[in-house]
Amino acid sequence: MYVGALELDLLLGDVGSIKEKRSVVRPVVAEIKRKFAVSVAEAGHLDLHRRALIGVAAVAADAGHVTDVLDHCERLVAAHPEFQVLSARTRWLGPHDD
């Protein structure tokens, strides 16, 4: 079993409030969940209106499949013009980890 976690640190464009931020981030979180059957949530920068941290987790028997899914998730977010991806970090848990 392989578990991959992707952390996307985002800068949002023309957003003036936390309420506006939520209206931009929530649809993308829902789209990722729907398209890729992964666990996903806004997981950080909750009190900042121009920043968002989205966390994505995927589990599979094959590490290559997890890599592909997380790469697709990152590209989907990067394709949205209202976001600038400041960083993308992937963490792994595999069969040889204790």
CNS distance restraints for C-alpha pairs under 8 A (distance, minus, plus):
assign (resid   1 and name CA) (resid  59 and name CA) 7.01 0.50 0.50
assign (resid   1 and name CA) (resid  60 and name CA) 5.82 0.50 0.50
assign (resid   1 and name CA) (resid  61 and name CA) 4.57 0.50 0.50
assign (resid   1 and name CA) (resid  62 and name CA) 7.03 0.50 0.50
assign (resid   1 and name CA) (resid  94 and name CA) 6.09 0.50 0.50
assign (resid   1 and name CA) (resid  95 and name CA) 5.90 0.50 0.50
assign (resid   2 and name CA) (resid  59 and name CA) 5.68 0.50 0.50
assign (resid   2 and name CA) (resid  60 and name CA) 5.50 0.50 0.50
assign (resid   2 and name CA) (resid  61 and name CA) 5.90 0.50 0.50
assign (resid   2 and name CA) (resid  62 and name CA) 6.50 0.50 0.50
assign (resid   2 and name CA) (resid  63 and name CA) 5.67 0.50 0.50
assign (resid   2 and name CA) (resid  66 and name CA) 7.29 0.50 0.50
assign (resid   2 and name CA) (resid  92 and name CA) 7.27 0.50 0.50
assign (resid   2 and name CA) (resid  93 and name CA) 5.83 0.50 0.50
assign (resid   2 and name CA) (resid  94 and name CA) 4.56 0.50 0.50
assign (resid   2 and name CA) (resid  95 and name CA) 6.71 0.50 0.50
assign (resid   3 and name CA) (resid  57 and name CA) 7.08 0.50 0.50
assign (resid   3 and name CA) (resid  58 and name CA) 5.74 0.50 0.50
assign (resid   3 and name CA) (resid  59 and name CA) 4.55 0.50 0.50
assign (resid   3 and name CA) (resid  60 and name CA) 6.78 0.50 0.50
assign (resid   3 and name CA) (resid  63 and name CA) 7.94 0.50 0.50
assign (resid   3 and name CA) (resid  66 and name CA) 7.23 0.50 0.50
assign (resid   3 and name CA) (resid  92 and name CA) 5.76 0.50 0.50
assign (resid   3 and name CA) (resid  93 and name CA) 5.03 0.50 0.50
assign (resid   3 and name CA) (resid  94 and name CA) 6.37 0.50 0.50
assign (resid   4 and name CA) (resid  57 and name CA) 5.65 0.50 0.50
assign (resid   4 and name CA) (resid  58 and name CA) 5.36 0.50 0.50
assign (resid   4 and name CA) (resid  59 and name CA) 6.56 0.50 0.50
assign (resid   4 and name CA) (resid  66 and name CA) 6.26 0.50 0.50
assign (resid   4 and name CA) (resid  67 and name CA) 7.42 0.50 0.50
assign (resid   4 and name CA) (resid  70 and name CA) 7.57 0.50 0.50
assign (resid   4 and name CA) (resid  90 and name CA) 6.72 0.50 0.50
assign (resid   4 and name CA) (resid  91 and name CA) 5.71 0.50 0.50
assign (resid   4 and name CA) (resid  92 and name CA) 4.74 0.50 0.50
assign (resid   4 and name CA) (resid  93 and name CA) 6.53 0.50 0.50
assign (resid   5 and name CA) (resid  55 and name CA) 7.01 0.50 0.50
assign (resid   5 and name CA) (resid  56 and name CA) 5.58 0.50 0.50
assign (resid   5 and name CA) (resid  57 and name CA) 4.39 0.50 0.50
assign (resid   5 and name CA) (resid  58 and name CA) 6.57 0.50 0.50
assign (resid   5 and name CA) (resid  70 and name CA) 7.87 0.50 0.50
assign (resid   5 and name CA) (resid  90 and name CA) 5.49 0.50 0.50
assign (resid   5 and name CA) (resid  91 and name CA) 5.10 0.50 0.50
assign (resid   5 and name CA) (resid  92 and name CA) 6.49 0.50 0.50
assign (resid   6 and name CA) (resid  55 and name CA) 5.70 0.50 0.50
assign (resid   6 and name CA) (resid  56 and name CA) 4.99 0.50 0.50
assign (resid   6 and name CA) (resid  57 and name CA) 6.33 0.50 0.50
assign (resid   6 and name CA) (resid  70 and name CA) 6.57 0.50 0.50
assign (resid   6 and name CA) (resid  88 and name CA) 6.85 0.50 0.50
assign (resid   6 and name CA) (resid  89 and name CA) 5.67 0.50 0.50
assign (resid   6 and name CA) (resid  90 and name CA) 4.49 0.50 0.50
assign (resid   6 and name CA) (resid  91 and name CA) 6.58 0.50 0.50
assign (resid   7 and name CA) (resid  53 and name CA) 6.82 0.50 0.50
assign (resid   7 and name CA) (resid  54 and name CA) 5.87 0.50 0.50
assign (resid   7 and name CA) (resid  55 and name CA) 4.68 0.50 0.50
assign (resid   7 and name CA) (resid  56 and name CA) 6.51 0.50 0.50
assign (resid   7 and name CA) (resid  87 and name CA) 7.96 0.50 0.50
assign (resid   7 and name CA) (resid  88 and name CA) 5.63 0.50 0.50
assign (resid   7 and name CA) (resid  89 and name CA) 5.13 0.50 0.50
assign (resid   7 and name CA) (resid  90 and name CA) 6.37 0.50 0.50
assign (resid   8 and name CA) (resid  53 and name CA) 5.54 0.50 0.50
assign (resid   8 and name CA) (resid  54 and name CA) 5.13 0.50 0.50
assign (resid   8 and name CA) (resid  55 and name CA) 6.40 0.50 0.50
assign (resid   8 and name CA) (resid  74 and name CA) 7.56 0.50 0.50
assign (resid   8 and name CA) (resid  85 and name CA) 6.81 0.50 0.50
assign (resid   8 and name CA) (resid  86 and name CA) 7.62 0.50 0.50
assign (resid   8 and name CA) (resid  87 and name CA) 5.94 0.50 0.50
assign (resid   8 and name CA) (resid  88 and name CA) 4.66 0.50 0.50
assign (resid   8 and name CA) (resid  89 and name CA) 6.68 0.50 0.50
assign (resid   9 and name CA) (resid  51 and name CA) 7.43 0.50 0.50
assign (resid   9 and name CA) (resid  52 and name CA) 6.05 0.50 0.50
assign (resid   9 and name CA) (resid  53 and name CA) 4.63 0.50 0.50
assign (resid   9 and name CA) (resid  54 and name CA) 6.68 0.50 0.50
assign (resid   9 and name CA) (resid  85 and name CA) 6.06 0.50 0.50
assign (resid   9 and name CA) (resid  86 and name CA) 5.45 0.50 0.50
assign (resid   9 and name CA) (resid  87 and name CA) 5.22 0.50 0.50
assign (resid   9 and name CA) (resid  88 and name CA) 6.45 0.50 0.50
assign (resid  10 and name CA) (resid  51 and name CA) 5.58 0.50 0.50
assign (resid  10 and name CA) (resid  52 and name CA) 5.08 0.50 0.50
assign (resid  10 and name CA) (resid  53 and name CA) 6.06 0.50 0.50
assign (resid  10 and name CA) (resid  54 and name CA) 7.84 0.50 0.50
assign (resid  10 and name CA) (resid  83 and name CA) 6.14 0.50 0.50
assign (resid  10 and name CA) (resid  84 and name CA) 5.61 0.50 0.50
assign (resid  10 and name CA) (resid  85 and name CA) 4.71 0.50 0.50
assign (resid  10 and name CA) (resid  86 and name CA) 5.45 0.50 0.50
assign (resid  10 and name CA) (resid  87 and name CA) 7.28 0.50 0.50
assign (resid  11 and name CA) (resid  50 and name CA) 5.78 0.50 0.50
assign (resid  11 and name CA) (resid  51 and name CA) 4.72 0.50 0.50
assign (resid  11 and name CA) (resid  52 and name CA) 6.58 0.50 0.50
assign (resid  11 and name CA) (resid  83 and name CA) 5.77 0.50 0.50
assign (resid  11 and name CA) (resid  84 and name CA) 5.09 0.50 0.50
assign (resid  11 and name CA) (resid  85 and name CA) 6.46 0.50 0.50
assign (resid  11 and name CA) (resid  86 and name CA) 6.59 0.50 0.50
assign (resid  12 and name CA) (resid  21 and name CA) 7.74 0.50 0.50
assign (resid  12 and name CA) (resid  49 and name CA) 7.98 0.50 0.50
assign (resid  12 and name CA) (resid  50 and name CA) 4.82 0.50 0.50
assign (resid  12 and name CA) (resid  51 and name CA) 5.76 0.50 0.50
assign (resid  12 and name CA) (resid  52 and name CA) 7.36 0.50 0.50
assign (resid  12 and name CA) (resid  82 and name CA) 5.89 0.50 0.50
assign (resid  12 and name CA) (resid  83 and name CA) 4.85 0.50 0.50
assign (resid  12 and name CA) (resid  84 and name CA) 6.42 0.50 0.50
assign (resid  13 and name CA) (resid  50 and name CA) 6.94 0.50 0.50
assign (resid  13 and name CA) (resid  82 and name CA) 5.25 0.50 0.50
assign (resid  13 and name CA) (resid  83 and name CA) 6.24 0.50 0.50
assign (resid  13 and name CA) (resid  84 and name CA) 7.68 0.50 0.50
assign (resid  14 and name CA) (resid  82 and name CA) 7.58 0.50 0.50
assign (resid  15 and name CA) (resid  20 and name CA) 5.90 0.50 0.50
assign (resid  15 and name CA) (resid  21 and name CA) 6.04 0.50 0.50
assign (resid  15 and name CA) (resid  49 and name CA) 6.71 0.50 0.50
assign (resid  15 and name CA) (resid  50 and name CA) 6.14 0.50 0.50
assign (resid  16 and name CA) (resid  20 and name CA) 6.55 0.50 0.50
assign (resid  16 and name CA) (resid  21 and name CA) 7.70 0.50 0.50
assign (resid  16 and name CA) (resid  49 and name CA) 6.65 0.50 0.50
assign (resid  16 and name CA) (resid  50 and name CA) 7.57 0.50 0.50
assign (resid  17 and name CA) (resid  21 and name CA) 6.25 0.50 0.50
assign (resid  17 and name CA) (resid  49 and name CA) 5.29 0.50 0.50
assign (resid  18 and name CA) (resid  22 and name CA) 6.25 0.50 0.50
assign (resid  18 and name CA) (resid  47 and name CA) 7.23 0.50 0.50
assign (resid  18 and name CA) (resid  48 and name CA) 6.96 0.50 0.50
assign (resid  18 and name CA) (resid  49 and name CA) 4.69 0.50 0.50
assign (resid  19 and name CA) (resid  23 and name CA) 6.45 0.50 0.50
assign (resid  20 and name CA) (resid  24 and name CA) 6.47 0.50 0.50
assign (resid  20 and name CA) (resid  49 and name CA) 7.84 0.50 0.50
assign (resid  21 and name CA) (resid  25 and name CA) 6.10 0.50 0.50
assign (resid  21 and name CA) (resid  49 and name CA) 5.77 0.50 0.50
assign (resid  21 and name CA) (resid  50 and name CA) 7.03 0.50 0.50
assign (resid  22 and name CA) (resid  26 and name CA) 5.65 0.50 0.50
assign (resid  23 and name CA) (resid  27 and name CA) 7.05 0.50 0.50
assign (resid  24 and name CA) (resid  28 and name CA) 7.16 0.50 0.50
assign (resid  25 and name CA) (resid  29 and name CA) 6.28 0.50 0.50
assign (resid  25 and name CA) (resid  42 and name CA) 7.67 0.50 0.50
assign (resid  25 and name CA) (resid  52 and name CA) 7.77 0.50 0.50
assign (resid  26 and name CA) (resid  30 and name CA) 6.17 0.50 0.50
assign (resid  26 and name CA) (resid  42 and name CA) 7.99 0.50 0.50
assign (resid  27 and name CA) (resid  31 and name CA) 6.08 0.50 0.50
assign (resid  28 and name CA) (resid  32 and name CA) 6.19 0.50 0.50
assign (resid  28 and name CA) (resid  77 and name CA) 7.26 0.50 0.50
assign (resid  29 and name CA) (resid  33 and name CA) 6.31 0.50 0.50
assign (resid  29 and name CA) (resid  40 and name CA) 6.34 0.50 0.50
assign (resid  29 and name CA) (resid  41 and name CA) 6.35 0.50 0.50
assign (resid  29 and name CA) (resid  42 and name CA) 7.37 0.50 0.50
assign (resid  29 and name CA) (resid  54 and name CA) 7.75 0.50 0.50
assign (resid  30 and name CA) (resid  34 and name CA) 6.07 0.50 0.50
assign (resid  31 and name CA) (resid  35 and name CA) 5.98 0.50 0.50
assign (resid  32 and name CA) (resid  36 and name CA) 5.87 0.50 0.50
assign (resid  32 and name CA) (resid  37 and name CA) 7.59 0.50 0.50
assign (resid  32 and name CA) (resid  38 and name CA) 7.39 0.50 0.50
assign (resid  32 and name CA) (resid  40 and name CA) 7.28 0.50 0.50
assign (resid  32 and name CA) (resid  73 and name CA) 6.38 0.50 0.50
assign (resid  32 and name CA) (resid  76 and name CA) 7.71 0.50 0.50
assign (resid  33 and name CA) (resid  37 and name CA) 5.19 0.50 0.50
assign (resid  33 and name CA) (resid  38 and name CA) 5.37 0.50 0.50
assign (resid  33 and name CA) (resid  39 and name CA) 6.41 0.50 0.50
assign (resid  33 and name CA) (resid  40 and name CA) 6.24 0.50 0.50
assign (resid  36 and name CA) (resid  69 and name CA) 6.84 0.50 0.50
assign (resid  36 and name CA) (resid  73 and name CA) 7.55 0.50 0.50
assign (resid  38 and name CA) (resid  56 and name CA) 6.73 0.50 0.50
assign (resid  38 and name CA) (resid  57 and name CA) 5.93 0.50 0.50
assign (resid  38 and name CA) (resid  58 and name CA) 5.34 0.50 0.50
assign (resid  39 and name CA) (resid  56 and name CA) 5.66 0.50 0.50
assign (resid  39 and name CA) (resid  57 and name CA) 5.16 0.50 0.50
assign (resid  39 and name CA) (resid  58 and name CA) 6.67 0.50 0.50
assign (resid  40 and name CA) (resid  54 and name CA) 7.08 0.50 0.50
assign (resid  40 and name CA) (resid  55 and name CA) 5.52 0.50 0.50
assign (resid  40 and name CA) (resid  56 and name CA) 4.37 0.50 0.50
assign (resid  40 and name CA) (resid  57 and name CA) 6.43 0.50 0.50
assign (resid  41 and name CA) (resid  54 and name CA) 5.74 0.50 0.50
assign (resid  41 and name CA) (resid  55 and name CA) 5.48 0.50 0.50
assign (resid  41 and name CA) (resid  56 and name CA) 6.79 0.50 0.50
assign (resid  42 and name CA) (resid  46 and name CA) 7.77 0.50 0.50
assign (resid  42 and name CA) (resid  52 and name CA) 6.92 0.50 0.50
assign (resid  42 and name CA) (resid  53 and name CA) 5.74 0.50 0.50
assign (resid  42 and name CA) (resid  54 and name CA) 4.47 0.50 0.50
assign (resid  42 and name CA) (resid  55 and name CA) 6.27 0.50 0.50
assign (resid  43 and name CA) (resid  52 and name CA) 7.85 0.50 0.50
assign (resid  43 and name CA) (resid  53 and name CA) 5.47 0.50 0.50
assign (resid  43 and name CA) (resid  54 and name CA) 5.50 0.50 0.50
assign (resid  43 and name CA) (resid  55 and name CA) 5.85 0.50 0.50
assign (resid  44 and name CA) (resid  52 and name CA) 6.22 0.50 0.50
assign (resid  44 and name CA) (resid  53 and name CA) 4.65 0.50 0.50
assign (resid  44 and name CA) (resid  54 and name CA) 7.06 0.50 0.50
assign (resid  45 and name CA) (resid  51 and name CA) 5.96 0.50 0.50
assign (resid  45 and name CA) (resid  52 and name CA) 5.29 0.50 0.50
assign (resid  45 and name CA) (resid  53 and name CA) 5.99 0.50 0.50
assign (resid  46 and name CA) (resid  52 and name CA) 6.89 0.50 0.50
assign (resid  48 and name CA) (resid  52 and name CA) 7.51 0.50 0.50
assign (resid  56 and name CA) (resid  70 and name CA) 7.52 0.50 0.50
assign (resid  57 and name CA) (resid  70 and name CA) 7.93 0.50 0.50
assign (resid  58 and name CA) (resid  66 and name CA) 6.05 0.50 0.50
assign (resid  58 and name CA) (resid  69 and name CA) 7.48 0.50 0.50
assign (resid  58 and name CA) (resid  70 and name CA) 7.34 0.50 0.50
assign (resid  59 and name CA) (resid  66 and name CA) 6.51 0.50 0.50
assign (resid  60 and name CA) (resid  65 and name CA) 6.82 0.50 0.50
assign (resid  60 and name CA) (resid  66 and name CA) 6.14 0.50 0.50
assign (resid  62 and name CA) (resid  66 and name CA) 6.73 0.50 0.50
assign (resid  63 and name CA) (resid  67 and name CA) 6.21 0.50 0.50
assign (resid  64 and name CA) (resid  68 and name CA) 6.19 0.50 0.50
assign (resid  65 and name CA) (resid  69 and name CA) 6.22 0.50 0.50
assign (resid  66 and name CA) (resid  70 and name CA) 6.18 0.50 0.50
assign (resid  67 and name CA) (resid  71 and name CA) 6.05 0.50 0.50
assign (resid  68 and name CA) (resid  72 and name CA) 6.19 0.50 0.50
assign (resid  69 and name CA) (resid  73 and name CA) 6.29 0.50 0.50
assign (resid  70 and name CA) (resid  74 and name CA) 6.23 0.50 0.50
assign (resid  71 and name CA) (resid  75 and name CA) 6.22 0.50 0.50
assign (resid  72 and name CA) (resid  76 and name CA) 6.11 0.50 0.50
assign (resid  73 and name CA) (resid  77 and name CA) 6.44 0.50 0.50
assign (resid  74 and name CA) (resid  78 and name CA) 6.15 0.50 0.50
assign (resid  74 and name CA) (resid  88 and name CA) 7.66 0.50 0.50
assign (resid  75 and name CA) (resid  79 and name CA) 6.04 0.50 0.50
assign (resid  76 and name CA) (resid  80 and name CA) 6.98 0.50 0.50
assign (resid  77 and name CA) (resid  83 and name CA) 7.32 0.50 0.50
assign (resid  77 and name CA) (resid  85 and name CA) 7.92 0.50 0.50
assign (resid  78 and name CA) (resid  83 and name CA) 6.76 0.50 0.50
assign (resid  78 and name CA) (resid  84 and name CA) 6.83 0.50 0.50
assign (resid  78 and name CA) (resid  85 and name CA) 6.24 0.50 0.50
assign (resid  93 and name CA) (resid  97 and name CA) 6.25 0.50 0.50
